[in-house]
Amino acid sequence: NVVIFGETGAGKSSVINLLAGQAIAHISPDSHRCTLHWTEYQITFEDGSRYKVFDTVGLEEPRLQTGEYLSAISNAYGLINTLKGRGGVNLSLYNRR
């Protein structure tokens, strides 16, 4: 399980597409939020190894209202708790603008 965190517009979904070698995660042409809830992607590398990669809601967004920010944090916390029962988090990446 690989979880990618970061700011809105930092390129988290683009990193997932790069890892997959194809466009599987929706990306936005600007810095507007396009991931509203964490999303799971199954990626198989050339050597046959398979990973579950999770795209998350953007964090540290200065334009977010308090409620939206708390919702993003709650969403990330929920993902971590969900993954506890699925083998935990093997790698956490923070993608920064």
Buried (B, 14 or more C-beta within 10 A) or exposed (E): BBBBBBBBBBBBBBBBBEBBEEEBBEBEEEBEBBBEEBBBBEBEEEEEEEBBBBBBBBBBBEEBEEEBBEBBEEBBEEBBEEBEEEEEBEEEEEBEE
